[in-house]
């Protein structure tokens, strides 16, 4: 009986692990190369790597594309495009993408200002461990913007 329970527990654990989305090695390698180029401020060469990583399913890639469009790094500044990329990253579960989406809502970047949405996305990000989101929530609270 004990060995059956152990086997059942092992099977359940393996099933749970396989249900967690993992980035494939190709997507990770593409993202890593893009980040290395981005950190060297070689935005022109970083962008195709981020685009390929995004197509390969890496949830962090849209965040970097969003940052490029937000800051005009290697591309023309485009707030709407940045917002769209941050929305995609946030929806995929990228906690830093969730922070940046909150930032866009707070500041009306690429979308209408929406403090309720800003706090919502900051809270999602902070709950998962992002270290910048909680100070953003605290600052909004000091300004009288309260979470629902």
Helices and strands as residue ranges (DSSP letters): H 2-19, H 25-39, H 43-55, H 61-71, H 79-92, H 95-107, H 115-127, H 133-142
